Amino acid sequence: MRDTGSDFRAAHIDLAALGSNFGVIRDLVSPARVMGVVKADAYGHGVRVVAPALVEAGVDWLGVADLSEALELRTRGISTPVLAWLHGPTTDFVPGIDAGIDIGVSSRDQLERVAAAASGSGRAAAVQLKVDSGLSRNGISPAEREEIFERAASLQAAGSIRVRGIFSHLSNTSPSDDARQKSVFEQALAEALAAGLDPELRHLASTQAAIEKPDYRFDVVRIGIGLYGLPAADSMDAAALGLRPVMQLEAEVAAVRRVPAGTGVSYGYIHRTTRETTLALVPLGYADGVPRGASNRGEVSINGRRCPVVGRIAMDQFLVDVGEGEVAVGDRVVIWGDPADGVPSAEQWATAADTIGYEIVTRVGPRVPRVARS
Ligand SMILES: *Cc1c(COP(=O)(O)O)cnc(C)c1O
């Protein structure tokens, strides 16, 4: 790695793995189409590199939470259909409508605001109605459905909106909880038809259900974590499906020191060496997404060897115990990547920090350059 001030750390983004993961999932869910979910800077992988690669691979839709994320895709020259589904109480929908973004609508208030914005914009807003089938987050509740569907049908007849889709999101709790949500969703679809709506896109499944449950795929599946090569649940064996982690987080060893037994290590001395050993300093910390909760628990790979994190992970750096192994300043450290390469996985870090792989990759900080590799 050449160092221009921060290149001694990098998140390598393997675009070949991303394209291959997309192909695996597309083939598995076909004929359902794939919406690639690129919210939160493509789960921390860098939307700048991920979105164009997914478009090139042939993704049918892109999905984001915020309208600002959707507009960023347009600014980057991406003309693929985009759905944005989470809005603030005063979000201005006009730029989204002007940019041809599909707007996920979860309430009567949002429906009215989108319709009003469309009349200002002079074009019909493409709307996808989000129903709450049992996750209890946003989405139209069962009690509001009839009224909102009828209002949507009349706004559609008046030309201010076009209801292109209807969707919901699962809790992935248990087969029976998911089945209950699916039947609520199907009931909502029937009510939408009865209200005179004929949405062309019905969607319910994200990675876990899309992979495990063929009858949950409907017209489109919304795939986030699977594209990035990580499992959506403990039950999912990503490698067995042919999915490969896309992100490899790396750094160069910033300092090496030989220390005697009994040496206190990092803040609070939660670790003291029990023998003479070699410590290597890794220039990444919790500001960069290395979870402090994995202090004394995570592992890295240096020169092909696993080395344990010792002591507290600090904001910018942490120490690993290299023992009697060879290590020099500048050696490459892999914090997480593809376990098939013999390096720790984001899942292992998630276990060490009592969280999920989603949070591990998504929290990689802005100081870490995302470097695409194909
Ligand atoms: C984040 C999100 C997804 C993607 O979920 P994965 O488990 O990463 O596939 C799909 N749909 C909605 C509504 C989401 O918020």
The ligand as a MOL file (V3000), in Angstrom:
LIG
                    3D

  0  0  0     0  0            999 V3000
M  V30 BEGIN CTAB
M  V30 COUNTS 15 15 0 0 0
M  V30 BEGIN ATOM
M  V30 1 C -32.4140 -2.9960 5.2830 0
M  V30 2 C -33.6620 -3.5070 4.6530 0
M  V30 3 C -33.6280 -4.5970 3.7700 0
M  V30 4 C -32.3870 -5.4420 3.5200 0
M  V30 5 O -32.2980 -6.4420 4.5070 0
M  V30 6 P -31.1280 -7.5570 4.4590 0
M  V30 7 O -31.4140 -8.4270 5.6190 0
M  V30 8 O -29.8390 -6.8200 4.5760 0
M  V30 9 O -31.2590 -8.2390 3.1500 0
M  V30 10 C -34.7960 -4.9220 3.1030 0
M  V30 11 N -35.9450 -4.2370 3.3130 0
M  V30 12 C -36.0270 -3.2150 4.1940 0
M  V30 13 C -37.3200 -2.5160 4.3750 0
M  V30 14 C -34.8910 -2.8250 4.9040 0
M  V30 15 O -34.9770 -1.8190 5.7840 0
M  V30 END ATOM
M  V30 BEGIN BOND
M  V30 1 1 1 2
M  V30 2 1 2 3
M  V30 3 2 2 14
M  V30 4 1 3 4
M  V30 5 2 3 10
M  V30 6 1 4 5
M  V30 7 1 5 6
M  V30 8 2 6 7
M  V30 9 1 6 8
M  V30 10 1 6 9
M  V30 11 1 10 11
M  V30 12 2 11 12
M  V30 13 1 12 13
M  V30 14 1 12 14
M  V30 15 1 14 15
M  V30 END BOND
M  V30 END CTAB
M  END
